[in-house]
Amino acid sequence: MDAKVKFKETQELRGRDLSEFLESLYAAYTKEAFLPTDPVWWVHRYRDRGEQEVAGWVAASLAVGKVGAIHRSLGILFERIHPGEVARLSYRDALRRLRGLSHRFFSSEMLASFLAATGEILREWGDLETWAASCRDRAEGDMRKTFRLMSASFRECAPGDIGILLPLPRSGGPWKRVCLFLRWMVRRDAVDLGLWSSFPPESLLMPVDVHILRVSRRLGVAGLSASPSFRAAERITSFFRSLSPLDPLRYDFALTRWSMGVEASFVPKTGRTILH
């Protein structure tokens, strides 16, 4: 088995062949060279733990649409507001500096409110890990309840509308961008940074989008909804947990690159980088 298996051929993969195929994808794609194909690239631009945490929270929340557009928006945002400044940032200052910036259906006002709320969380809790872990503890480990508590408490800190930069507390969606942020923070390899110790990797949920949903159907995950949902995320995570019990999100990054048609031999051109 190797990473050259075509998408249409995956339906034939089962058992040991499937495990070998997934490991071949992991080996082919879990490399620094592929970071620019994903918003996680911005998290790696920073060296300070706190700055990486904030950059990840912002980058994951804006991970909507094509990666080129996401990179453009994040490039402008981080040029105007450094992640290290967010803990001291007021809404008025954020709005002044983000004037004219929007991303998809997120206005500059929403972005400013989101950053101001992030700053409030940092001032109250010290870092995002402590805040997220407190929500998890209150939810007694239930991840859906954890996400709902995170959304509710974050919105209480926001001085204005943040739209769906963070899903509404009662959302039945897959919470894909929150799951993506947690993957970056909790797992550790060439892609994920492993900054957090309070969440075990086996507790994470797969960040489900149309790519992962399509691949999962092809691999034989039963009972999936027509569009991404929280139930689908649970089913898909359970499937991959059966293959990698302690690290069910092990194959997420690689599967997403492969399903989008990124060649394993492709070395992306990063263009102008922003280093801080």
N, C-alpha and C positions, 0 to 999 in steps of 0.2 A: 504493500500500500504506500502511495505517496501523494503529495499535494496536487498532482496533475489529474486526479480523478475529476471527471466532469460532474456538474450539478445533476444532470439527468441520470447519472450512474449511481448516485448515492442510495437510491431506493433498494438497491441490491445488497447494501452493506448491513450486516448484522453481527452481533457478538464480537468475536475477536477481530474480524476484519474491520468493523466499525471503530473499535478502540485503536487499532493500529493506524487507521486513516486519520482519526482525530489527533493522535500523537504526531503524525507526520505534518499535519497542518500547524500544530502548535510549534513544532521545531522550525517550520518554514517562515512563519509570520511573526513570532514573538521575538522581534528584534528591534533595536533602536532605529534602524533604517525606515521602519514603517510608522514611526510615531507621527510624522507629518500628515498621514492619512486620517488622523483622528484628533479631536479636540484635546486629548490628553497631552498632546505635544506642548501645549501652553503650560501645563503643570511642571513639565521637565525644564522649562526655561528658567525656573527659579531654584535657588539653593536653600533658602531658609524654610524650615518646616512650616511655620505659620503662613508664609507667603504661598507655599505650595498648596496648603489646605484651602486658603481663600481663592486662589487661582482655579483650583479644581471645582470648588462650589460654583463659581461664576461660569466657568467653561462648560460644566455639565448642564447647568440651567439654560444656557444658550444653545445647547446642542440640538437644534431644530433646523431641518433643511439640509442643503448640500454643504459638504465640508468646506468648500472654498468660501462660501458666504459666511459660514461660522468663523473661519479664520480671519476674514476681513473685519468682521464686527469685533471680535476679541482683540485683534491688533489695535484697532482704534481705541477701544475701551481701556486696555492696559497701557497704552501710550499716555492717555489722559489721567488715569487713576491707577497708581501702582498698588498691587495687592497689600503691600505693607502699610498703606495709608488708610485702609478701609476701617480699621478699629477706631480711627479718630475722625471719620468722615460724617459730616452732617448732610441731611437731605438737600438743603439749599446749596451747599457747595457741590455736591454730586450732580445736581440738576444743572448748575451753571457750567460745569466742566463737560457734561455729556450732551449739552444742547445740540440738537440736530442729529444725534445718533439714534437709530432705531434698528431693530433686527426682527425680520419677519413681522409678527403682530405685536412685538414688544416695543413700546414707545420709550423715549428718553425719560419720561416721567416714571414709567414702570421700572426701568433700569435703575434710576436714582433711588426709588423707594426700596428696591431689592438690596442695593448696596448699603443704604442707611440701616435697614433691618439687620443685615449681616453685621454691620458695625455694632449695633446694639447687642446682638447675641455675643459678640466677642468681648464687649465690655462687661457683660453680666457673667459670662461663663468662662472666659479666658481663652477658650478655643472651641472650634466646632465639634471636635470629638467629644468633649465633656458634655456639651449640650445634647448631641445626638444620643450618647450613651444614657443620659438621664431620661430621655424620651423612651428609649428601649427598655430601661429598667421599670419605668412606670407602666409600660405595656406588657411587662412580664415576658419579654422576648418575642411577643407576637409582632411580626414585621409589618403587617397591615396597620395595626394599631400604632406602631412606632411611627410610621410615615404620617399617619393622621395627626398624631401629637406634634410631630415636627412642623407640619404645615400650620396647624392652629397656633402654636406658640410663636412661630416665625411671623405669621401675619399680624399677630398682636403687636409686634415690634415695628411693623411697617408704617411709615407716616402717610402712605397713600396706596393706591391700587398697584398690585404687582402682577395682575393678570394671572396667567398660568405659568409664570416663571417657576413657580412651585405649584403642583396640583392642589386643587381644593381638597379640604380634609375628607369629604365624603366621596371623593373620586373613586370610580370602579376601574379606572385605567391601570396600566401596568407599572406606573411610577418609574418609567424607564430611566429618566434622567437622574433621579435620586439613587436608583440602583446602580447606575453607571458611576456616579460619584463615590458611592460606598465601595464599589469594586476597585477603583483607583486608590482609595485610601487604605483598604484592608489587605488586599492581595499584594504579593510582592514577586515581581519578575522583571524582565527587561522593559515591560510596558507599565505595569501597575506599581505604585510606589511603596505600598505597605507601611504607611505612616502611623496607622492606628493599631492598637493592641486590644482595644476593648470590645471589638466585634470579631468573633471567630470566622474564618473564611467559609466554613460550612453553613453559616447562618444566612449568607447572602442570597439574594434573589436575582435571577437572570434579568439583565436589562433587555426587555423584549421590544423590538421594533418590527417592521415588516420584513426585514432581512432574516432575523432570527426566527420569526414565525414561519416563514416560507421554508427555511432549512429544516426546522424542527418537524414540520409536516412531512417533508421528504424523508427524514430519518425515521419516521414511524411513530412520532408522538401522537397519541390518540386524543380525541375529544377537544381539539383546539377550536376556539372561536374564529369567526371570519376576520376579525380585527384584533389587535393587541388588547389584552385585558389582564386584570390582576390574576384571575383564575388561570389564564394561559401561562402567565409568568410562573405560577406555582407548579403547573403541570410540566412545563419545560425544565424548570429547575430540578424537579424530582427525577426527570429522565436523565439529566446529566449528572445528578448526584449518584445515580445507580452505576455510572461509569467512573466517577471520581468522587467518592464519598466525602472526603475532607476538603475538596476544592471544586465544587460544582460549576464555578464560573471559569474554570481553567481554559476552556476552549472558546470563550466568547469573542475575544478580540480576533483570533485567527479565523473563526467561522465567519465573522462579519466581513473581514477583508476578502476572504475567498468567495463568499456569496455575492459580493459587489463586483467581482471580476478583477480584483487587484492581482496581478501576476506575482507569484512567489519570487520571481527573479527581478521584479521591479524595484528600483531604488529611487524613491521620490526626490524631487528637487525642492528644497525648502524655501528657496527664494530668500528675501530679506528676513533675517531673524531679529527678534527683539530680546536682548539679554539684559537682565537686571542683576 
